[in-house]
Amino acid sequence: MRWPETLAGLFQNKALSRKTTMNTKQVIVMRTDTDPPMRKGKMIAQGAHASIAFLARQAGKGRLDLTPAQAHWMKSSFAKICLRVDSESDLMALYGQAKAAGLEVHLITDSGKTEFKEPTRTCLAIGPDEVAKIDAITGHLKLL
C-alpha cells in the first residue's frame, strides 16, 4: 500500500471514498530575485514548507477536513509543479489572486536566521485543487 493511501485512511473524510475523474495538482511558486540568491537546498526547504502548510494548519486545529479536491490529490498523483516569479510584488499579486479565487494558498516567510538578514517572503503554495482553477491564476508562469 502506498503511503498516501495509508495516510488518507486516517482522515475520516467521506470525500476520500468517492470515485472521481478529477484532475488535481498543487503549485509551488518560488521567488528568484532574493538577495542573496536562494541556494537550491533553501528553495527545496521553503517549497516543502509551502507544500505541507495546508495539512499543518488543519492538523494544528486538531482535525483534517479535506475538500474533495484535496482528498483526491492525497490519494492520487500528488502532482506538484514548481514555478517562478521574479519579484516579491509578483509573488504577492499571485497570493491575492489565489485568495480572491477562493483557492487554498499559503505564503512562506523565511525567518531570516540563516541566509537572509531579515524575514523574507520566499514562496507560496496554491492548492491542492482542480488543475483548471489553479491554471487560471498560474498558467502564465515559467517553470522554476
Residue pairs with C-beta under 8 A, 6 or more apart in sequence:
4 74
4 75
4 78
5 75
7 74
8 16
8 71
8 74
8 75
9 16
10 64
11 64
11 66
11 71
11 74
12 64
13 64
13 65
13 66
13 71
15 66
15 67
15 68
15 71
15 72
16 66
16 71
16 74
16 75
18 68
18 71
20 68
20 72
22 68
22 69
22 72
22 130
23 130
23 131
23 132
24 69
24 70
24 72
24 73
24 76
24 77
24 79
24 127
24 128
24 129
24 130
24 131
25 73
25 77
25 79
25 80
25 81
25 127
25 128
25 129
25 131
25 134
26 51
26 73
26 79
26 80
26 81
26 125
26 126
26 127
26 128
26 129
26 134
27 80
27 81
27 82
27 83
27 125
27 126
27 127
27 134
27 138
28 47
28 50
28 51
28 80
28 81
28 82
28 83
28 123
28 124
28 125
28 144
29 82
29 83
29 84
29 85
29 91
29 94
29 123
29 124
29 125
29 126
29 138
29 141
30 38
30 43
30 46
30 47
30 82
30 83
30 84
30 85
30 122
30 123
30 144
31 38
31 84
31 85
31 86
31 87
31 88
31 90
31 91
31 121
31 122
31 123
32 38
32 84
32 85
32 86
32 144
33 86
33 87
33 88
34 116
34 120
34 122
36 115
36 116
38 46
38 115
38 122
39 115
42 110
42 114
42 115
42 122
43 122
43 123
43 144
46 108
46 110
46 122
46 123
47 82
47 123
47 125
49 108
49 123
50 106
50 108
50 123
50 124
50 125
51 80
51 125
53 106
53 108
53 125
54 70
54 104
54 106
54 125
54 127
54 128
55 64
57 106
58 64
58 65
58 66
66 74
67 104
67 129
69 127
69 128
69 129
69 130
70 104
70 127
70 128
70 129
73 79
73 127
73 128
73 129
74 128
81 138
81 143
82 143
82 144
83 138
83 141
83 142
83 143
83 144
84 141
84 142
84 143
84 144
85 91
85 94
85 141
88 121
91 107
91 121
91 123
91 124
92 107
92 121
94 124
94 126
94 137
94 138
95 105
95 107
95 124
97 137
98 105
98 124
98 126
98 137
99 105
101 133
101 136
101 137
103 126
103 127
103 129
103 133
103 134
103 137
104 125
104 126
104 127
104 128
104 129
105 124
105 125
105 126
106 124
106 125
107 121
107 123
107 124
108 121
108 122
108 123
108 124
108 125
109 119
109 120
109 121
109 122
110 116
110 119
110 120
110 121
110 122
111 119
112 118
112 119
112 120
126 134
126 137
126 138
127 134
